[in-house]
Amino acid sequence: WGIITAELTKNSIQESPFNSTTLHLTGIRGGEALNVIPSKCTLKIDIRLPPNQTPKKVAETLKIIMRKHEKPNVTFKMKIEDSIEPFLTSGRNPVVRSLRLAIKETIGGGPVVLLKKTGTGDMNIFASKTGIPSATYGPGDSHLSHTLGEYVEVSEYLASIKVYARAVKRLTNLHEVRRGKQFSRP
């Protein structure tokens, strides 16, 4: 495990997880009894890719690493259960701009900060397949996503509904202005 991590990430930009290929062991199964050395071990690994990587390149790298470490009594097999291309949207796209303004108008406070998140969401699939400008937004602390400590305050949830309503209104206005019509602002 340590060898694979080191070999996959040694040439990556390391200033943040977003710019690095990261691996997370999410499951391990092996052994038949407590006093028997396992003849087989299965690891499930979640690999998160930066925008400059592709699942195909990572799979090729893993195959090279596995071949390099095989021995007569040690073999590796790899099965890819799911593969999603990484995606990065522009901070200038109309959906992002509409959401930023709607957040500022609804929630107030200082500047709206854009986060770069690793992982897969519907946006990765939708935006990369359709080319339609997209963004991901939601209430709660994104650092707690998919953890035991994840929660959303009811007030944040209700505010996010208002944010979406304003953002959709802005996008509708933008579309109508381009077509020569304009709706009222939120």
Steps between C-alpha positions, in 0.01 A plus 500: 500500500772751597693420184200567276421830673858621476540401137171654389549832676873568481466711182177674602469862607467470877364836619148365544308173467314655206818503290610150601393147428375378837423145607274396787470143619125446540489126553724201569414131511729201546572191697307191596590476870687701762800264503538454120701727269254610229548362151295785359429860597261740333540876536241756394660832422331830418731700274432872454653664195601860428380658174834428327460123554276242338373166631670330205843648587465400866393146406805468273727622780346253746553211256869594463542517878325166551714326234814644657413352841376157387695192607443129437277476808358856489262614228272798464166543324316826454129552436373854440147520638429859396691766313411869475714761325603793722333830421580864575257775413590862433434751776377730223219280373149649535383238749792570734452878466126471567555281804769731641272804470203310641706381798626851568148648475340227712762426763708819488841522659831526323604368163367164387789255486510232233620160621670240289379162617635161416259221429210433278167673488224526247675806356802292391278282287241754384730791411769293333245311286280796404735800506230693686644744759460350847589544865455312824353683798341393823469573868721356771873466553651331194792376712252279686347348186475120516626489861328395821497866602308621193192711573308797360338771709133553413563876460779428245273260313221760479747770393632272224148473356486881478847503342390255232181697431700821450764329289240343272326838463834660405572229245151537354549878473840451335348260248205729429726807459692308237169423326379862526263458795557566868324380812501693825796454733458300824 
